[in-house]
Amino acid sequence: MRRTLEDTYRHKGLRKKLIDVIKEKGITDETVLEAMNAIPRHFFLDSAFDDVAYEDRAFPIGEGQTISQPYTVAYQSQLLETVPGQKVLEIGTGSAYQAVVLAKMGLKVFTIERQKKLFEENKKFTYLKQFPFIKFFYGDGYQGLPTYGPFDRVIITAAAPEIPQKLIEQLKPGGMMVIPVGAGNVQQMRRLHKQADGTVNEELFDNFSFVPMLAGKN
Ligand code: SAH
């Protein structure tokens, strides 16, 4: 992939407008908005997308996968209701954009990708060296990271046909998981809140469209 790692005034201006767009769509969490305003989204895309990187749209990142729409990134990040310093497990690293937004919000991020090519691409992505609090893993997100858990938060950035039980187990009591659930073209965002006694409360939110969460590695 060819990247432009230069953040010009033009990029900054387009990014500010994008932040206004997602605010108008209902995002109010200042920590999320500030993090997204600080992260150059065009760095995470091939330079062919330089002109459109600040449109509120998903774009291809190779291997049939996509970088999530900025509104979706903001929506999931806001629902997580994080506190700086918390440990967050992300399933579906993809472009690493969501992981970097979470790191910018002051979180310790553990992120898993099942596509070897995307995982390797991120190893070559020099900008990520600025974020030592993100740990990248190649593997099957359905398994989570038992040796690194338990986590305060879990965020799934692919469409889960059902709730992965192992990831519930790796959530701390009082922890939360944000996950788009559904096997079809549309998924409903859910937030699961693990109680002190291990039971799980569930809240339902808006519909989104993600690429599928697949089992195994590739
Ligand atoms: N958070 C990403 C979104 C990428 S799209 C970003 O900001 O760009 C979803 C990603 O989830 C894809 O890269 C896909 O390969 C990955 N994925 C799907 N199923 C997975 C699984 N079981 N474990 C880990 N990653 C998975």
Boltz pocket constraint, residues with backbone or C-beta under 6 A from the ligand:
constraints:
  - pocket:
      binder: B
      contacts: [[A, 65], [A, 66], [A, 67], [A, 68], [A, 91], [A, 92], [A, 93], [A, 94], [A, 95], [A, 96], [A, 97], [A, 98], [A, 99], [A, 112], [A, 113], [A, 114], [A, 115], [A, 118], [A, 139], [A, 140], [A, 141], [A, 142], [A, 157], [A, 158], [A, 211], [A, 212], [A, 213], [A, 214], [A, 215], [A, 216]]
      max_distance: 6.0
